[in-house]
Amino acid sequence: MDAKKIEEIAKQINDSIPAGVKDLAGNMEQRIKQILQQQLAKLDVVTHEELDVQQQLLLRLRQRVEALEQQLQQLQQPASDDK
């Protein structure tokens, strides 16, 4: 069965659904979306963008710690050589 025939059948089915049922389905869909948004707002989640920012900050902090560790090792080396 080709895509055009499937689309035609879907249109016929959609056209045969009474308007009241379509409205009810539309209202239900809208209500479900509202409920989902309300429940998601209660969760402790972050956006993908916020996660990316935090990952970048963590990477910079890690690089800074590594640089400080290297500096500390260099500062401790002469003290070790004196012994």
N, CA, C and O atoms as a printed pandas DataFrame, in Angstrom:
     atom_number atom_name residue_name chain_id  residue_number  x_coord  y_coord  z_coord
0              1         N          MET        A               1    0.861   -1.178    0.000
1              2        CA          MET        A               1    0.000    0.000    0.000
2              3         C          MET        A               1    0.901    1.232    0.000
3              4         O          MET        A               1    1.820    1.333    0.813
4              5         N          ASP        A               2    0.643    2.143   -0.888
5              6        CA          ASP        A               2    1.503    3.326   -0.983
6              7         C          ASP        A               2    1.099    4.407    0.015
7              8         O          ASP        A               2    0.005    4.379    0.579
8              9         N          ALA        A               3    2.005    5.357    0.217
9             10        CA          ALA        A               3    1.805    6.415    1.211
10            11         C          ALA        A               3    0.588    7.271    0.879
11            12         O          ALA        A               3   -0.112    7.728    1.782
12            13         N          LYS        A               4    0.332    7.490   -0.403
13            14        CA          LYS        A               4   -0.800    8.329   -0.803
14            15         C          LYS        A               4   -2.125    7.669   -0.411
15            16         O          LYS        A               4   -3.053    8.339    0.042
16            17         N          LYS        A               5   -2.199    6.357   -0.591
17            18        CA          LYS        A               5   -3.419    5.635   -0.236
18            19         C          LYS        A               5   -3.635    5.654    1.278
19            20         O          LYS        A               5   -4.759    5.829    1.748
20            21         N          ILE        A               6   -2.547    5.473    2.039
21            22        CA          ILE        A               6   -2.650    5.509    3.500
22            23         C          ILE        A               6   -3.109    6.883    3.963
23            24         O          ILE        A               6   -3.954    6.997    4.851
24            25         N          GLU        A               7   -2.550    7.923    3.357
25            26        CA          GLU        A               7   -2.941    9.294    3.711
26            27         C          GLU        A               7   -4.414    9.532    3.387
27            28         O          GLU        A               7   -5.121   10.198    4.143
28            29         N          GLU        A               8   -4.866    8.994    2.278
29            30        CA          GLU        A               8   -6.260    9.145    1.864
30            31         C          GLU        A               8   -7.199    8.459    2.868
31            32         O          GLU        A               8   -8.235    9.012    3.235
32            33         N          ILE        A               9   -6.825    7.258    3.302
33            34        CA          ILE        A               9   -7.641    6.525    4.280
34            35         C          ILE        A               9   -7.671    7.279    5.610
35            36         O          ILE        A               9   -8.724    7.405    6.234
36            37         N          ALA        A              10   -6.513    7.777    6.038
37            38        CA          ALA        A              10   -6.449    8.539    7.289
38            39         C          ALA        A              10   -7.328    9.773    7.210
39            40         O          ALA        A              10   -7.996   10.116    8.185
40            41         N          LYS        A              11   -7.339   10.444    6.074
41            42        CA          LYS        A              11   -8.178   11.637    5.904
42            43         C          LYS        A              11   -9.659   11.267    5.981
43            44         O          LYS        A              11  -10.451   11.984    6.592
44            45         N          GLN        A              12  -10.027   10.150    5.361
45            46        CA          GLN        A              12  -11.422    9.707    5.402
46            47         C          GLN        A              12  -11.849    9.388    6.839
47            48         O          GLN        A              12  -12.950    9.740    7.263
48            49         N          ILE        A              13  -10.969    8.723    7.572
49            50        CA          ILE        A              13  -11.288    8.404    8.967
50            51         C          ILE        A              13  -11.424    9.683    9.771
51            52         O          ILE        A              13  -12.372    9.840   10.541
52            53         N          ASN        A              14  -10.480   10.595    9.595
53            54        CA          ASN        A              14  -10.508   11.871   10.317
54            55         C          ASN        A              14  -11.774   12.652    9.982
55            56         O          ASN        A              14  -12.398   13.237   10.868
56            57         N          ASP        A              15  -12.152   12.664    8.715
57            58        CA          ASP        A              15  -13.352   13.387    8.297
58            59         C          ASP        A              15  -14.628   12.755    8.849
59            60         O          ASP        A              15  -15.635   13.441    9.023
60            61         N          SER        A              16  -14.592   11.445    9.124
61            62        CA          SER        A              16  -15.795   10.770    9.603
62            63         C          SER        A              16  -16.001   10.929   11.117
63            64         O          SER        A              16  -17.071   10.605   11.632
64            65         N          ILE        A              17  -14.987   11.422   11.824
65            66        CA          ILE        A              17  -15.108   11.612   13.275
66            67         C          ILE        A              17  -15.958   12.861   13.527
67            68         O          ILE        A              17  -15.686   13.920   12.961
68            69         N          PRO        A              18  -16.985   12.742   14.374
69            70        CA          PRO        A              18  -17.829   13.906   14.664
70            71         C          PRO        A              18  -17.023   15.045   15.295
71            72         O          PRO        A              18  -16.036   14.815   15.993
72            73         N          ALA        A              19  -17.466   16.272   15.033
73            74        CA          ALA        A              19  -16.750   17.460   15.509
74            75         C          ALA        A              19  -16.647   17.470   17.037
75            76         O          ALA        A              19  -15.612   17.857   17.579
76            77         N          GLY        A              20  -17.691   17.057   17.729
77            78        CA          GLY        A              20  -17.672   17.034   19.192
78            79         C          GLY        A              20  -16.577   16.126   19.728
79            80         O          GLY        A              20  -15.922   16.450   20.719
80            81         N          VAL        A              21  -16.381   15.006   19.084
81            82        CA          VAL        A              21  -15.345   14.065   19.509
82            83         C          VAL        A              21  -13.971   14.676   19.235
83            84         O          VAL        A              21  -13.054   14.548   20.046
84            85         N          LYS        A              22  -13.839   15.334   18.093
85            86        CA          LYS        A              22  -12.567   15.996   17.767
86            87         C          LYS        A              22  -12.244   17.071   18.806
87            88         O          LYS        A              22  -11.106   17.188   19.259
88            89         N          ASP        A              23  -13.260   17.853   19.175
89            90        CA          ASP        A              23  -13.063   18.902   20.186
90            91         C          ASP        A              23  -12.653   18.287   21.520
91            92         O          ASP        A              23  -11.746   18.780   22.190
92            93         N          LEU        A              24  -13.335   17.203   21.897
93            94        CA          LEU        A              24  -13.020   16.523   23.147
94            95         C          LEU        A              24  -11.576   16.017   23.120
95            96         O          LEU        A              24  -10.839   16.166   24.094
96            97         N          ALA        A              25  -11.188   15.425   22.007
97            98        CA          ALA        A              25   -9.822   14.918   21.873
98            99         C          ALA        A              25   -8.820   16.065   21.950
99           100         O          ALA        A              25   -7.777   15.942   22.592
100          101         N          GLY        A              26   -9.136   17.173   21.301
101          102        CA          GLY        A              26   -8.258   18.342   21.345
102          103         C          GLY        A              26   -8.141   18.900   22.748
103          104         O          GLY        A              26   -7.051   19.261   23.192
104          105         N          ASN        A              27   -9.274   18.971   23.455
105          106        CA          ASN        A              27   -9.264   19.457   24.834
106          107         C          ASN        A              27   -8.489   18.506   25.736
107          108         O          ASN        A              27   -7.742   18.949   26.609
108          109         N          MET        A              28   -8.659   17.220   25.535
109          110        CA          MET        A              28   -7.941   16.222   26.340
110          111         C          MET        A              28   -6.434   16.355   26.105
111          112         O          MET        A              28   -5.642   16.317   27.046
112          113         N          GLU        A              29   -6.062   16.506   24.863
113          114        CA          GLU        A              29   -4.637   16.646   24.544
114          115         C          GLU        A              29   -4.053   17.881   25.237
115          116         O          GLU        A              29   -2.967   17.826   25.813
116          117         N          GLN        A              30   -4.786   18.988   25.173
117          118        CA          GLN        A              30   -4.334   20.224   25.811
118          119         C          GLN        A              30   -4.232   20.048   27.323
119          120         O          GLN        A              30   -3.274   20.516   27.939
120          121         N          ARG        A              31   -5.209   19.381   27.920
121          122        CA          ARG        A              31   -5.210   19.156   29.372
122          123         C          ARG        A              31   -4.055   18.248   29.792
123          124         O          ARG        A              31   -3.411   18.482   30.814
124          125         N          ILE        A              32   -3.803   17.219   29.001
125          126        CA          ILE        A              32   -2.686   16.310   29.297
126          127         C          ILE        A              32   -1.368   17.068   29.223
127          128         O          ILE        A              32   -0.495   16.873   30.070
128          129         N          LYS        A              33   -1.214   17.925   28.229
129          130        CA          LYS        A              33    0.000   18.737   28.115
130          131         C          LYS        A              33    0.173   19.637   29.341
131          132         O          LYS        A              33    1.277   19.768   29.870
132          133         N          GLN        A              34   -0.912   20.250   29.785
133          134        CA          GLN        A              34   -0.851   21.112   30.965
134          135         C          GLN        A              34   -0.427   20.328   32.202
135          136         O          GLN        A              34    0.419   20.776   32.975
136          137         N          ILE        A              35   -1.024   19.155   32.379
137          138        CA          ILE        A              35   -0.692   18.324   33.541
138          139         C          ILE        A              35    0.773   17.897   33.488
139          140         O          ILE        A              35    1.479   17.947   34.495
140          141         N          LEU        A              36    1.216   17.483   32.321
141          142        CA          LEU        A              36    2.625   17.087   32.171
142          143         C          LEU        A              36    3.560   18.244   32.490
143          144         O          LEU        A              36    4.558   18.064   33.187
144          145         N          GLN        A              37    3.241   19.427   31.983
145          146        CA          GLN        A              37    4.085   20.591   32.252
146          147         C          GLN        A              37    4.113   20.916   33.742
147          148         O          GLN        A              37    5.166   21.258   34.280
148          149         N          GLN        A              38    2.975   20.812   34.408
149          150        CA          GLN        A              38    2.914   21.078   35.847
150          151         C          GLN        A              38    3.758   20.068   36.620
151          152         O          GLN        A              38    4.501   20.441   37.528
152          153         N          GLN        A              39    3.642   18.803   36.263
153          154        CA          GLN        A              39    4.392   17.765   36.966
154          155         C          GLN        A              39    5.895   17.876   36.686
155          156         O          GLN        A              39    6.706   17.674   37.589
156          157         N          LEU        A              40    6.268   18.193   35.457
157          158        CA          LEU        A              40    7.682   18.366   35.128
158          159         C          LEU        A              40    8.271   19.568   35.851
159          160         O          LEU        A              40    9.442   19.557   36.230
160          161         N          ALA        A              41    7.463   20.600   36.043
161          162        CA          ALA        A              41    7.940   21.784   36.755
162          163         C          ALA        A              41    8.262   21.459   38.205
163          164         O          ALA        A              41    9.107   22.115   38.813
164          165         N          LYS        A              42    7.598   20.457   38.764
165          166        CA          LYS        A              42    7.849   20.060   40.149
166          167         C          LYS        A              42    9.147   19.264   40.294
167          168         O          LYS        A              42    9.720   19.197   41.381
168          169         N          LEU        A              43    9.603   18.665   39.202
169          170        CA          LEU        A              43   10.808   17.847   39.259
170          171         C          LEU        A              43   12.050   18.720   39.318
171          172         O          LEU        A              43   12.052   19.859   38.850
172          173         N          ASP        A              44   13.093   18.173   39.895
173          174        CA          ASP        A              44   14.364   18.881   39.997
174          175         C          ASP        A              44   15.208   18.538   38.776
175          176         O          ASP        A              44   16.105   17.698   38.844
176          177         N          VAL        A              45   14.909   19.199   37.658
177          178        CA          VAL        A              45   15.609   18.923   36.403
178          179         C          VAL        A              45   16.212   20.214   35.855
179          180         O          VAL        A              45   15.801   21.318   36.213
180          181         N          VAL        A              46   17.192   20.043   34.981
181          182        CA          VAL        A              46   17.804   21.193   34.331
182          183         C          VAL        A              46   17.672   21.021   32.823
183          184         O          VAL        A              46   17.484   19.913   32.320
184          185         N          THR        A              47   17.775   22.129   32.122
185          186        CA          THR        A              47   17.707   22.066   30.666
186          187         C          THR        A              47   19.038   21.555   30.123
187          188         O          THR        A              47   20.054   21.539   30.819
188          189         N          HIS        A              48   18.999   21.146   28.881
189          190        CA          HIS        A              48   20.214   20.674   28.225
190          191         C          HIS        A              48   21.260   21.794   28.188
191          192         O          HIS        A              48   22.453   21.539   28.359
192          193         N          GLU        A              49   20.816   23.017   27.967
193          194        CA          GLU        A              49   21.734   24.156   27.916
194          195         C          GLU        A              49   22.399   24.375   29.279
195          196         O          GLU        A              49   23.599   24.635   29.356
196          197         N          GLU        A              50   21.610   24.267   30.347
197          198        CA          GLU        A              50   22.170   24.435   31.692
198          199         C          GLU        A              50   23.195   23.345   31.993
199          200         O          GLU        A              50   24.220   23.607   32.622
200          201         N          LEU        A              51   22.919   22.136   31.548
201          202        CA          LEU        A              51   23.847   21.033   31.743
202          203         C          LEU        A              51   25.147   21.289   30.977
203          204         O          LEU        A              51   26.234   21.041   31.500
204          205         N          ASP        A              52   25.038   21.778   29.755
205          206        CA          ASP        A              52   26.230   22.095   28.962
206          207         C          ASP        A              52   27.090   23.149   29.655
207          208         O          ASP        A              52   28.315   23.025   29.689
208          209         N          VAL        A              53   26.461   24.180   30.204
209          210        CA          VAL        A              53   27.193   25.232   30.903
210          211         C          VAL        A              53   27.917   24.657   32.115
211          212         O          VAL        A              53   29.083   24.973   32.355
212          213         N          GLN        A              54   27.226   23.814   32.875
213          214        CA          GLN        A              54   27.840   23.210   34.059
214          215         C          GLN        A              54   29.001   22.295   33.674
215          216         O          GLN        A              54   30.010   22.248   34.377
216          217         N          GLN        A              55   28.867   21.577   32.574
217          218        CA          GLN        A              55   29.954   20.710   32.116
218          219         C          GLN        A              55   31.175   21.536   31.716
219          220         O          GLN        A              55   32.308   21.148   31.999
220          221         N          GLN        A              56   30.948   22.663   31.066
221          222        CA          GLN        A              56   32.057   23.537   30.675
222          223         C          GLN        A              56   32.750   24.108   31.911
223          224         O          GLN        A              56   33.978   24.168   31.974
224          225         N          LEU        A              57   31.949   24.526   32.891
225          226        CA          LEU        A              57   32.533   25.047   34.129
226          227         C          LEU        A              57   33.360   23.977   34.835
227          228         O          LEU        A              57   34.452   24.255   35.330
228          229         N          LEU        A              58   32.845   22.775   34.878
229          230        CA          LEU        A              58   33.556   21.672   35.513
230          231         C          LEU        A              58   34.866   21.373   34.785
231          232         O          LEU        A              58   35.886   21.117   35.425
232          233         N          LEU        A              59   34.843   21.404   33.478
233          234        CA          LEU        A              59   36.052   21.174   32.695
234          235         C          LEU        A              59   37.102   22.240   32.996
235          236         O          LEU        A              59   38.275   21.917   33.181
236          237         N          ARG        A              60   36.693   23.500   33.045
237          238        CA          ARG        A              60   37.637   24.582   33.351
238          239         C          ARG        A              60   38.196   24.441   34.764
239          240         O          ARG        A              60   39.383   24.671   34.996
240          241         N          LEU        A              61   37.332   24.061   35.708
241          242        CA          LEU        A              61   37.805   23.865   37.074
242          243         C          LEU        A              61   38.807   22.717   37.155
243          244         O          LEU        A              61   39.811   22.813   37.860
244          245         N          ARG        A              62   38.534   21.644   36.440
245          246        CA          ARG        A              62   39.450   20.503   36.433
246          247         C          ARG        A              62   40.813   20.912   35.860
247          248         O          ARG        A              62   41.860   20.540   36.390
248          249         N          GLN        A              63   40.777   21.682   34.774
249          250        CA          GLN        A              63   42.029   22.151   34.169
250          251         C          GLN        A              63   42.793   23.040   35.136
251          252         O          GLN        A              63   44.018   22.959   35.228
252          253         N          ARG        A              64   42.077   23.879   35.849
253          254        CA          ARG        A              64   42.710   24.782   36.824
254          255         C          ARG        A              64   43.337   23.986   37.978
255          256         O          ARG        A              64   44.446   24.295   38.413
256          257         N          VAL        A              65   42.637   22.978   38.464
257          258        CA          VAL        A              65   43.167   22.136   39.541
258          259         C          VAL        A              65   44.428   21.418   39.063
259          260         O          VAL        A              65   45.412   21.342   39.799
260          261         N          GLU        A              66   44.407   20.898   37.854
261          262        CA          GLU        A              66   45.579   20.203   37.317
262          263         C          GLU        A              66   46.765   21.158   37.204
263          264         O          GLU        A              66   47.894   20.785   37.522
264          265         N          ALA        A              67   46.514   22.377   36.757
265          266        CA          ALA        A              67   47.586   23.368   36.640
266          267         C          ALA        A              67   48.147   23.705   38.025
267          268         O          ALA        A              67   49.362   23.816   38.190
268          269         N          LEU        A              68   47.272   23.869   39.015
269          270        CA          LEU        A              68   47.724   24.161   40.377
270          271         C          LEU        A              68   48.511   22.987   40.968
271          272         O          LEU        A              68   49.490   23.191   41.685
272          273         N          GLU        A              69   48.081   21.768   40.666
273          274        CA          GLU        A              69   48.820   20.593   41.138
274          275         C          GLU        A              69   50.222   20.553   40.540
275          276         O          GLU        A              69   51.184   20.215   41.229
276          277         N          GLN        A              70   50.338   20.896   39.265
277          278        CA          GLN        A              70   51.653   20.932   38.623
278          279         C          GLN        A              70   52.540   22.006   39.256
279          280         O          GLN        A              70   53.725   21.778   39.499
280          281         N          GLN        A              71   51.959   23.174   39.519
281          282        CA          GLN        A              71   52.723   24.243   40.165
282          283         C          GLN        A              71   53.192   23.807   41.547
283          284         O          GLN        A              71   54.325   24.085   41.940
284          285         N          LEU        A              72   52.326   23.130   42.276
285          286        CA          LEU        A              72   52.677   22.659   43.603
286          287         C          LEU        A              72   53.811   21.640   43.539
287          288         O          LEU        A              72   54.731   21.679   44.357
288          289         N          GLN        A              73   53.746   20.746   42.587
289          290        CA          GLN        A              73   54.818   19.764   42.423
290          291         C          GLN        A              73   56.138   20.453   42.101
291          292         O          GLN        A              73   57.185   20.066   42.620
292          293         N          GLN        A              74   56.091   21.469   41.250
293          294        CA          GLN        A              74   57.321   22.193   40.892
294          295         C          GLN        A              74   57.880   22.925   42.101
295          296         O          GLN        A              74   59.097   22.992   42.278
296          297         N          LEU        A              75   57.016   23.468   42.924
297          298        CA          LEU        A              75   57.467   24.167   44.114
298          299         C          LEU        A              75   58.041   23.198   45.153
299          300         O          LEU        A              75   58.960   23.555   45.890
300          301         N          GLN        A              76   57.516   22.003   45.212
301          302        CA          GLN        A              76   57.979   21.015   46.180
302          303         C          GLN        A              76   59.261   20.323   45.724
303          304         O          GLN        A              76   59.998   19.803   46.561
304          305         N          GLN        A              77   59.543   20.301   44.454
305          306        CA          GLN        A              77   60.715   19.607   43.945
306          307         C          GLN        A              77   62.015   20.168   44.507
307          308         O          GLN        A              77   62.828   19.388   45.003
308          309         N          PRO        A              78   62.252   21.455   44.458
309          310        CA          PRO        A              78   63.526   21.954   45.000
310          311         C          PRO        A              78   63.670   21.610   46.496
311          312         O          PRO        A              78   64.778   21.345   46.965
312          313         N          ALA        A              79   62.579   21.615   47.225
313          314        CA          ALA        A              79   62.643   21.262   48.641
314          315         C          ALA        A              79   63.052   19.802   48.806
315          316         O          ALA        A              79   63.773   19.466   49.746
316          317         N          SER        A              80   62.603   18.938   47.911
317          318        CA          SER        A              80   62.965   17.523   47.969
318          319         C          SER        A              80   64.417   17.320   47.572
319          320         O          SER        A              80   65.093   16.448   48.119
320          321         N          ASP        A              81   64.903   18.112   46.630
321          322        CA          ASP        A              81   66.284   17.997   46.162
322          323         C          ASP        A              81   67.278   18.432   47.234
323          324         O          ASP        A              81   68.409   17.948   47.250
324          325         N          ASP        A              82   66.883   19.328   48.124
325          326        CA          ASP        A              82   67.771   19.835   49.180
326          327         C          ASP        A              82   68.050   18.761   50.222
327          328         O          ASP        A              82   69.074   18.830   50.902
328          329         N          LYS        A              83   67.200   17.800   50.368
329          330        CA          LYS        A              83   67.338   16.797   51.432
330          331         C          LYS        A              83   68.366   15.775   51.098
331          332         O          LYS        A              83   68.606   14.860   51.886
